[in-house]
Every structure is written in structure tokens, then in C-alpha cells.
Amino acid sequence: MSSFSLSFTIDVDQKRRIVYCKIFGLWKREIADEYREAFRSEVAPLTGAPWAKLVDLTNWRTSYQDVVGVLGKHMRWGVDSGCEMSLYVLNNPSTFRQLNEMFRTGRVTDSSHTFRTFPEAVTYLKAHWPAARKPGEISVV
């Protein structure tokens, strides 16, 4: 299963119970709302049992302030729907600050982890998410 937009991609590995997202550009509220709805649709088969999320934010830019509330609440929905681990890859101090604001808004700081590189995030995922150790490639498309 997957969703694609010019602003994001969402791919679900049902076997490993991992959601892979890639986020692009500057977001306004309309894009955040579109992402939230696409994400919930794609992740529906995983909800109700534990799952993990790996998000590539290396091409994301600081967004409009109203996006913080939308995505903070969306992150909370994820935790309430079974997301036990969220890993975010980013290297921009401005987006890092805004992402942490989203964590606080959604009260998800305990289950959210940030990394500067994709290999660091994958190493952490494999060490802490047993299903990630199954044969095959782990990548954000």
C-alpha cells in the first residue's frame, strides 16, 4: 500500500508493521490535512496492534505555524492507534525546533526519536523493533 503526493509519500510494510514516509517542501494547513487523511487510510490495516513509523524529513522545510497543531494531534492519534515508535530523520535546526513543538503538542516525546542520518535511524529501528530484522531492505521510497 502506498500514497503519493508532490508533498509526501507514504508506504506501509504490513509484514514488518512499519510505515515509511517521506516529506517534501513547505507545508500549509491544506497539505497537512491531506497528509493526515492519506496516512490514516494507508495505516488502517495496522491500527489496533503495535506498529512503527520511519519518516524522512531531510527535504522538509519549516512549515506554517497552524501545521504544528494539525500534525501534533495527528501524532497523538498515531500513538493512540498503536504507533509505539516514531523515528524522524532531519538535519535542519529550524525544522528540528518545529518538529519538537509538534511532539510537545501531541504529547508524544517518549515515543519519538530524531536522527541526523537514515543509517542511524535504521540501526536504531533494527535494534528496537524486532520485525525490522526480517530479511529485506528497509528504505524510505
C-alpha positions in Angstrom: 0.0 0.0 0.0 1.2 3.5 -0.7 0.2 7.1 -1.2 1.9 9.7 -3.2 1.6 13.5 -3.5 4.1 16.2 -4.5 4.5 16.9 -0.8 4.8 13.4 0.7 4.9 9.6 0.1 3.5 7.0 2.5 4.4 3.3 2.2 3.2 0.6 4.5 5.1 -2.6 5.1 2.4 -4.8 6.6 4.8 -7.7 7.2 7.1 -5.7 9.4 4.4 -3.3 10.6 6.4 -0.3 9.7 5.1 2.9 7.9 7.7 4.7 5.8 7.1 8.4 5.0 9.0 11.0 3.0 8.0 14.6 3.4 8.9 17.4 0.9 8.8 21.2 0.9 7.0 23.9 2.8 3.6 22.8 4.2 0.4 24.8 4.6 -2.6 23.5 6.6 -4.2 22.1 3.5 -1.2 19.8 2.8 -1.1 18.7 6.5 -4.8 17.9 6.3 -4.3 15.9 3.1 -1.4 14.0 4.6 -3.3 13.2 7.8 -6.2 11.7 5.8 -4.0 9.8 3.4 -1.9 8.5 6.4 -4.9 7.3 8.3 -6.2 5.5 5.2 -2.9 3.8 4.4 -2.2 2.8 8.1 -5.7 1.5 8.8 -4.7 -2.2 8.5 -2.1 -1.7 11.2 -4.1 0.1 13.8 -5.1 -1.7 16.9 -1.8 -3.5 17.2 1.8 -2.2 17.6 3.4 -0.6 14.6 6.4 1.8 14.0 7.0 4.8 11.7 10.1 6.0 9.9 9.9 9.5 8.5 12.5 11.1 6.2 12.3 14.9 6.8 15.5 15.8 5.0 13.6 17.6 2.3 11.0 19.2 4.5 11.1 22.9 5.3 9.8 24.8 8.3 6.0 25.0 7.8 3.3 27.5 8.6 2.5 27.6 12.3 -1.0 26.2 12.0 0.6 23.0 10.7 2.1 22.4 14.2 -1.3 21.8 15.8 -2.6 19.6 12.9 0.4 17.3 12.9 0.8 17.3 16.7 -2.7 16.0 17.0 -2.1 13.6 14.2 1.0 12.2 16.1 -1.2 11.7 19.1 -3.7 9.8 17.0 -0.9 7.6 15.9 0.2 6.7 19.4 -3.5 6.1 20.4 -3.8 3.8 17.3 -0.8 1.6 18.1 2.3 3.5 17.0 4.9 2.6 19.5 7.9 4.1 17.9 8.3 7.1 15.6 11.7 7.8 14.0 12.4 11.1 12.2 15.5 11.8 10.0 16.3 15.5 9.7 19.3 17.8 9.7 17.9 21.3 9.7 17.8 23.2 13.1 14.7 25.2 12.2 12.7 22.1 11.3 14.1 20.3 14.3 12.7 23.0 16.6 9.3 22.9 14.8 9.2 19.1 15.0 9.8 19.2 18.7 7.0 21.6 19.1 4.8 19.1 17.4 6.0 16.4 19.8 5.0 18.6 22.7 1.6 19.5 21.2 0.8 15.8 20.6 2.4 14.6 23.9 4.5 12.1 22.0 8.0 12.9 23.1 8.5 9.5 24.7 7.8 7.5 21.6 9.5 10.0 19.1 13.2 9.8 18.2 15.3 12.0 15.9 18.3 11.2 13.8 20.6 13.1 11.5 21.1 10.3 9.0 19.0 7.5 7.6 21.5 4.7 8.5 21.4 5.9 12.2 17.6 5.6 12.2 17.6 2.2 10.5 20.2 0.9 13.0 18.0 2.1 15.9 14.9 0.6 14.3 16.5 -2.8 13.9 17.8 -2.8 17.5 14.4 -1.8 19.0 11.8 -3.2 16.6 12.2 -7.0 16.2 10.1 -7.1 12.9 12.6 -4.8 11.3 15.2 -7.6 11.5 13.3 -9.7 8.9 15.1 -10.2 5.6 14.8 -7.5 3.0 15.6 -3.9 2.5 14.4 -1.1 4.8 14.1 2.2 2.9 12.0 5.3 2.5 10.9 5.3 -1.1 
